[in-house]
Amino acid sequence: MDFAQLPAPPKVSAWLDMDALDHNIKLVNQKTQAVKLRIATKSIRSMDVLRYIQKHTPHFIGLMSYSAAESVYLLQNGFDNILCAYPTVDRASVAEALKYNQQGATMIWMADRIEHLHLLNEIGKQQEQSVEVCLDINMSMPLPKLYFGTKRSALMRKSDVKTIIEQAGSLSHITITAMMGYEAQIAGLAEHLPGKSLITPAIKLLKNSSKRQVSRRRASMVHWINKQGYPLKLVNGGGSGSMDFTSSQPEVTEITVGSAYYKPAYFDYMDSMQQFKPAAGFVLPVTRQPEKRVITCQGGGFIASGAIGTDKVPVVHYPPGLSLLPDEGFGEVQTPFAVDEAVIKQGNMPTIGEAVWCRHAKAGELAEHFNELVCYRGNKPLIVEGAAQVMTTYRGEGLCFH
Ligand SMILES: Cc1ncc(COP(=O)(O)O)c(C=O)c1O
């Protein structure tokens, strides 16, 4: 999208570049065609956008949800084949979701500890039906002085899985049908973090070595679980940053992708994401000019989750030549920017009423700040039947899931 051509919105709003989204959907489809595709809803957080991606994805198989309550909401809205990726203790929502199983929907719950299995079994017993379970296998790479990966699942070795399977032997209302082996350290870690170029070679080395290990460990775990008498109907892996790698792994039946569709700023720093186009962000109107070289916009905040660092701060996408003031950053309701001298000399100083187009560091979190994403196509707002087209977010529907 050529941001120079766009009309400046008078209010802080979120934008969705439909041309870039289409480009990203096509690229995801090309890269992942060897496996089935599951969309990570946490990275989209809009029913409209989920439906749009689904419609344009021939090998779409289902959704990866992030909470039990959200899973119920997705089932209520007609989605099927939902894998809730994170273990839950929200009994009421699990029980609610089970009603949809009775109507033929597929809903699978994540587990990596016996407590998870006990809880799911109890609810299954109450509802007189079996609950489908996916075992989350930890694909991190622990090294003597460095843990390369995420601390989520307690199931790392076959012995861990053997123990949980044995403990679960007496649980009559669960069925282990699936396995997830998410290689977060490959799929979600950028090599080129701002201000940290010295560690880029080390990250690349670790990622390559981890890929070799994941290939071996995940395949052998799948083989072993199947041999124990738990035929796996799905093996889920990957994420946006590992599409080429994960889709080429023979043991994987499906990949999860979310962030690649919006391509938020954090993914600019990742080698594997360079062909993707920024498709979503937010825009701030310039409302003040406190000094000759400083403009101040309405709106701000929008810092991303995760370890605190500059890679979690939004980036200015357009116009060029703006930099954040280190003492203020993206403020609570206002954000000042210093304007480069060269920009001023060229006569391009942004004036009051003009717009600063920005991108969030993460994908779905953008949608938590806005009721809707305003759609643009062909360098202008998309007008359908006389009205600006928007994609309503979860927040816009009055919903907030965690
Ligand atoms: C379990 C799991 N699978 C897949 C993903 C990939 O999501 P994305 O494509 O948005 O990076 C994530 C992201 O954190 C995840 O937690």
PDBQT file of the ligand as one rigid body, heavy atoms in Angstrom, charges set to zero:
ROOT
HETATM    1  C1  LIG A 501       1.163 -23.525  20.384  1.00  0.00    +0.000 C 
HETATM    2  C2  LIG A 501       1.466 -22.537  19.315  1.00  0.00    +0.000 A 
HETATM    3  N1  LIG A 501       1.447 -22.932  18.041  1.00  0.00    +0.000 NA
HETATM    4  C3  LIG A 501       1.708 -22.067  17.050  1.00  0.00    +0.000 A 
HETATM    5  C4  LIG A 501       2.011 -20.757  17.301  1.00  0.00    +0.000 A 
HETATM    6  C5  LIG A 501       2.342 -19.870  16.146  1.00  0.00    +0.000 C 
HETATM    7  O1  LIG A 501       1.626 -18.712  16.047  1.00  0.00    +0.000 OA
HETATM    8  P1  LIG A 501       2.069 -17.577  15.037  1.00  0.00    +0.000 P 
HETATM    9  O2  LIG A 501       1.991 -18.158  13.677  1.00  0.00    +0.000 OA
HETATM   10  O3  LIG A 501       1.083 -16.509  15.266  1.00  0.00    +0.000 OA
HETATM   11  O4  LIG A 501       3.446 -17.178  15.386  1.00  0.00    +0.000 OA
HETATM   12  C6  LIG A 501       2.061 -20.313  18.625  1.00  0.00    +0.000 A 
HETATM   13  C7  LIG A 501       2.447 -18.934  18.936  1.00  0.00    +0.000 C 
HETATM   14  O5  LIG A 501       2.809 -18.543  20.008  1.00  0.00    +0.000 OA
HETATM   15  C8  LIG A 501       1.762 -21.223  19.663  1.00  0.00    +0.000 A 
HETATM   16  O6  LIG A 501       1.791 -20.862  20.972  1.00  0.00    +0.000 OA
ENDROOT
TORSDOF 0
